[in-house]
Amino acid sequence: MLAQLKFMMKPELRSEYELYVSQHSAIAGYKTLVSSNLHQASNLAVANLYWYFKVRDESETEAIVA
């Protein structure tokens, strides 16, 4: 919910989130999460996808270090 408010205050932040999701979804093999689809998605969907990949990446990093 907080990310949605950030998008309203700083619309360029949404572009950064979309780029992050697009890059990390490609690495994960999700072919439908491309920029054109993300551009049409709601703020909530983009924010949720961002945090999904962010947490996923952090947990993978922790697993490698441990």
Summary of the structure (lengths in Angstrom):
residues: 66
radius of gyration: 12.5
end to end distance: 32.0
largest distance: 38.6
contacts: 164
relative contact order: 0.17
helix: 83%
strand: 0%
